[in-house]
Amino acid sequence: MKLETLQPVRCYVRGLFRGVAETPGIAEQREEIETHIIDRIADGVSRGVTEEQAFAEAVESLGNLEELVETIIGTKKSVYVRKANWLLMAAALAYGSAYMAAVGLWFYFTGFGFKAFAIAVPGWLGYAIPAAIAWMDYRKNPGAVGLVAADRTSAVRSSVVGWAAISAACWIVNAFFFNSDNFLDPVWAWMPTFGVLTWPLMNTFESWMVKNLDSIKSPREFGKD
């Protein structure tokens, strides 16, 4: 192929990696993309189209190369998004089931008796229904692929701070009503504390899955989104 064609391809691909530190792995991946585009251009020229048109078609056929580059450099990861969401909701359901069982028992032994079920069951459904929806979505398209941020530290940190602030507020209010003559007298702040704990636990589990769970990772191929 003419040098006049090769040079724009190399410039285009190097532009995708602008600002990325050069490593042997990055260089290898960049060369693979260049080779793939060049091969597509050659195929187009053999069909009788101009090199410029073949270049445009080659780039278009490869899909979102910027997203591909993000997976290569590690800022994002390609995962089976519906499977990941189902596993996340399933884990939340497991925690929520234990949590709402504890809530139901607390209400049962603080004078509510079997009326505690009227409180615990709706709360449990708050975990069960999203899990059921996630399962149905997964079954409809288990191979759905998407990109997610590889580093979820910020989301985990924010959720922990939010959980701590909400929990502290609940315990302060609870302490204010100690020794009062109403239903807010007992120690009830543990319930919102452990309920809101679902938030950072889900973020932490999601971060772990993205980094370590091979079964949700999807290999991205040239020309496929």
C-alpha positions as CSV (number, residue, x, y, z in Angstrom):
1,M,0.0,0.0,0.0
2,K,1.2,3.5,-0.7
3,L,3.0,5.4,1.9
4,E,0.5,8.3,1.4
5,T,-2.1,6.0,2.7
6,L,-0.1,4.4,5.5
7,Q,0.8,7.7,7.1
8,P,-2.7,9.0,7.7
9,V,-3.6,5.6,9.3
10,R,-0.7,5.8,11.7
11,C,-1.4,9.4,12.5
12,Y,-5.1,8.6,13.1
13,V,-4.3,5.7,15.4
14,R,-1.6,7.5,17.3
15,G,-4.1,10.3,17.8
16,L,-6.4,7.9,19.6
17,F,-3.6,7.2,22.1
18,R,-2.6,10.9,22.5
19,G,-1.6,11.5,26.1
20,V,-1.2,7.8,26.9
21,A,2.1,6.6,28.4
22,E,3.9,4.3,25.9
23,T,4.4,0.8,27.1
24,P,5.2,-2.4,25.1
25,G,1.6,-3.6,25.5
26,I,0.2,-0.3,24.3
27,A,2.5,-0.3,21.3
28,E,1.5,-3.8,20.4
29,Q,-2.2,-3.0,20.6
30,R,-1.7,0.2,18.6
31,E,0.1,-1.7,15.8
32,E,-2.7,-4.3,15.7
33,I,-5.3,-1.5,15.2
34,E,-3.2,0.0,12.5
35,T,-2.8,-3.3,10.7
36,H,-6.5,-4.0,11.0
37,I,-7.4,-0.6,9.4
38,I,-4.8,-1.1,6.7
39,D,-6.2,-4.5,5.8
40,R,-9.7,-3.1,5.6
41,I,-8.5,-0.4,3.3
42,A,-6.8,-3.0,1.1
43,D,-10.1,-4.9,1.0
44,G,-11.9,-1.8,0.0
45,V,-9.5,-0.8,-2.7
46,S,-9.7,-4.3,-4.2
47,R,-13.5,-3.8,-4.5
48,G,-12.8,-0.7,-6.6
49,V,-13.4,2.2,-4.1
50,T,-10.9,5.0,-3.6
51,E,-8.4,4.8,-0.8
52,E,-10.0,7.8,1.0
53,Q,-13.4,6.1,0.9
54,A,-11.9,2.8,1.9
55,F,-10.2,4.5,4.9
56,A,-13.5,6.1,6.0
57,E,-15.3,2.8,5.7
58,A,-12.6,1.0,7.6
59,V,-12.8,3.4,10.5
60,E,-16.6,3.3,10.6
61,S,-16.6,-0.5,10.5
62,L,-14.4,-0.7,13.6
63,G,-17.1,0.9,15.8
64,N,-16.2,3.2,18.6
65,L,-12.4,3.1,18.6
66,E,-12.2,5.6,21.5
67,E,-14.0,3.1,23.7
68,L,-11.7,0.4,22.5
69,V,-8.7,2.5,23.4
70,E,-10.2,3.1,26.9
71,T,-10.4,-0.7,27.4
72,I,-6.8,-1.1,26.2
73,I,-5.3,1.5,28.5
74,G,-7.5,0.2,31.4
75,T,-9.7,3.2,32.2
76,K,-12.8,1.2,31.3
77,K,-13.6,-2.5,31.1
78,S,-15.9,-4.3,28.8
79,V,-18.4,-6.4,30.7
80,Y,-21.6,-8.3,30.3
81,V,-23.6,-5.5,31.8
82,R,-26.9,-7.4,32.4
83,K,-25.1,-10.3,34.0
84,A,-23.2,-7.9,36.2
85,N,-26.3,-6.1,37.2
86,W,-28.1,-9.3,38.0
87,L,-25.3,-10.5,40.2
88,L,-25.2,-7.2,41.9
89,M,-28.9,-7.3,42.6
90,A,-28.7,-10.9,43.7
91,A,-26.0,-10.0,46.3
92,A,-28.2,-7.1,47.4
93,L,-31.1,-9.4,47.8
94,A,-29.1,-11.8,49.9
95,Y,-28.0,-8.9,52.2
96,G,-31.5,-7.4,52.2
97,S,-33.2,-10.7,53.1
98,A,-31.0,-11.0,56.2
99,Y,-31.4,-7.3,57.1
100,M,-35.2,-7.4,56.8
101,A,-35.4,-10.6,58.8
102,A,-33.6,-8.8,61.6
103,V,-35.9,-5.8,61.3
104,G,-39.0,-8.1,61.4
105,L,-37.7,-9.8,64.5
106,W,-36.9,-6.5,66.2
107,F,-40.4,-5.3,65.6
108,Y,-41.9,-8.6,66.7
109,F,-40.1,-8.5,70.0
110,T,-40.8,-4.8,70.7
111,G,-44.5,-5.3,70.9
112,F,-45.7,-5.5,67.3
113,G,-46.1,-9.3,67.3
114,F,-47.0,-10.7,63.9
115,K,-47.8,-7.2,62.7
116,A,-44.1,-7.0,62.2
117,F,-44.6,-8.9,58.9
118,A,-46.5,-5.9,57.6
119,I,-43.3,-3.9,58.0
120,A,-40.7,-6.4,57.0
121,V,-42.3,-7.9,53.9
122,P,-42.7,-4.5,52.0
123,G,-39.1,-3.7,52.9
124,W,-37.9,-7.0,51.6
125,L,-39.8,-6.4,48.4
126,G,-37.6,-3.3,47.9
127,Y,-34.7,-5.8,47.4
128,A,-36.6,-8.6,45.8
129,I,-38.4,-6.7,43.0
130,P,-35.2,-5.0,41.6
131,A,-33.5,-8.4,41.7
132,A,-36.3,-10.0,39.8
133,I,-36.3,-7.3,37.2
134,A,-32.5,-7.6,36.8
135,W,-32.9,-11.4,36.4
136,M,-35.5,-11.0,33.6
137,D,-33.4,-8.4,31.8
138,Y,-30.4,-10.7,32.0
139,R,-32.4,-13.7,30.6
140,K,-33.6,-11.5,27.7
141,N,-30.1,-10.7,26.6
142,P,-27.4,-12.4,28.6
143,G,-24.7,-11.4,26.1
144,A,-25.3,-7.6,26.3
145,V,-21.9,-5.9,26.5
146,G,-21.1,-2.4,27.8
147,L,-18.2,-0.4,29.1
148,V,-17.9,0.5,32.8
149,A,-15.3,2.5,34.7
150,A,-12.4,0.3,35.8
151,D,-11.6,2.4,38.8
152,R,-14.7,2.8,41.0
153,T,-12.9,4.2,44.1
154,S,-14.6,7.5,43.9
155,A,-18.1,5.9,43.9
156,V,-17.2,3.7,46.8
157,R,-15.7,6.6,48.8
158,S,-18.8,8.8,48.2
159,S,-21.2,6.1,49.2
160,V,-19.3,5.4,52.4
161,V,-19.3,9.1,53.3
162,G,-23.0,9.4,52.5
163,W,-23.8,6.3,54.6
164,A,-21.8,7.6,57.6
165,A,-23.5,11.0,57.5
166,I,-27.0,9.5,57.3
167,S,-26.2,7.0,60.0
168,A,-24.8,9.7,62.3
169,A,-27.9,11.8,61.8
170,C,-30.1,8.9,62.7
171,W,-28.2,8.1,65.9
172,I,-28.3,11.7,67.0
173,V,-32.0,11.8,66.5
174,N,-32.4,8.4,68.3
175,A,-30.3,9.7,71.3
176,F,-32.5,12.8,71.5
177,F,-35.6,10.6,72.1
178,F,-34.0,8.3,74.7
179,N,-36.2,8.0,77.9
180,S,-39.1,9.7,76.1
181,D,-42.7,8.4,76.3
182,N,-43.2,7.5,72.6
183,F,-42.3,4.7,70.2
184,L,-39.0,6.5,69.3
185,D,-37.5,5.7,72.7
186,P,-35.9,2.3,71.9
187,V,-32.6,2.0,70.0
188,W,-34.0,2.0,66.4
189,A,-31.2,3.8,64.6
190,W,-29.5,0.6,63.8
191,M,-32.2,-0.1,61.2
192,P,-31.5,2.9,58.9
193,T,-27.8,2.4,59.6
194,F,-27.8,-1.2,58.2
195,G,-30.4,-0.3,55.6
196,V,-28.4,2.5,54.0
197,L,-25.3,0.3,54.3
198,T,-26.7,-1.4,51.2
199,W,-25.4,1.6,49.2
200,P,-21.7,1.3,50.0
201,L,-21.9,-2.5,50.0
202,M,-23.3,-2.6,46.5
203,N,-20.7,-0.1,45.2
204,T,-17.9,-2.1,46.9
205,F,-19.2,-5.4,45.5
206,E,-19.6,-3.9,42.0
207,S,-16.0,-2.6,42.1
208,W,-14.8,-6.0,43.1
209,M,-16.7,-7.7,40.3
210,V,-15.3,-5.3,37.7
211,K,-11.8,-5.9,38.8
212,N,-11.8,-9.6,39.7
213,L,-14.8,-11.5,38.4
214,D,-13.8,-13.1,35.1
215,S,-17.3,-14.4,34.3
216,I,-18.6,-10.9,33.6
217,K,-15.7,-9.8,31.5
218,S,-16.2,-9.6,27.8
219,P,-13.4,-9.6,25.2
220,R,-13.9,-6.7,22.8
221,E,-13.0,-7.4,19.1
222,F,-12.3,-5.0,16.3
223,G,-15.4,-4.1,14.5
224,K,-17.7,-5.0,17.3
225,D,-19.4,-2.7,19.8
